[in-house]
Amino acid sequence: MGYVESDIWGSRHIGELYSIYGAIRPVILARLAEFKRLGERGSEYDIFKELVFCLLTPQSRAENCWSAVEFLAGNNLLLAGDAATIATALRGVRFRYNKARYIVEARERFMIDGELKLRRFLTDVADPQGVRDWLVRTVKGLGYKEASHLLRNIGLGTNMAILDRHILKNLRILGVIDEIPASMTRKRYLAFERRMMRFACNVSIPLSHLDFVLWYKETGRVFK
């Protein structure tokens, strides 16, 4: 594994990244393989659950969001619940009323002739960046972070950065970015993503792995 000495990327921080990466790399590989299987062989419903999860994640704990998705699925609310009922079920999720509406709108958008038809919109492997742009334009509640997260979770976003607050905080500590902006435009998101890609290349940690490393550094766990 290459080591980069830099005035910006201090040896202590780089050493910590390598230590974490060495410890969790097998877990990362297993999780990415799981995502790839989901994208290739998972049901339309499984993929829709990932979309709902990503709709719930802004400013909420990922574990709470996935627990909420499982509760909705277990009570047949993902496909049949109205916005008010879904909102009541979103325990531990911030902005639950808005997010419940986003879920219903997404369900209506991808329900065709009584069946979910989501995969065909997401699996243009030749142009995943275009798919991400389309998702942000089309699905209310999905920004670039959430769209990147969804595509990564179905095995298509390995060259995309999921710039959540944990990642941004650590990119700033590492000197990869100068500040954490109050809002994230498309132009700024893509600029930060390019910086993270360059950093990943310089430290010889694949971008899709670096996301997990920085998230683990901040939270102490590997999740979704």
ABEGO torsion letter per residue (X at the ends): XBBBBBAABBAAAAAAAAAAAAAAAAAAAAAAAAAAAAAAABBAAAAAAAAAAAAAABGBBAAAAAAAAAAAAAAGAAAABBAAAAAAABBGBBGAAAAAAAAAAAAAAABBGGBBBAAAAAABAABAAAAAAAAAAABBGBBAAAAAAAAAAAGAAAABBBBBAAAAAAAAAAGABABBBABBBAAAAAAAAAAAAAAAAAAGBBAAAAAAAAAAAAAGBBBX
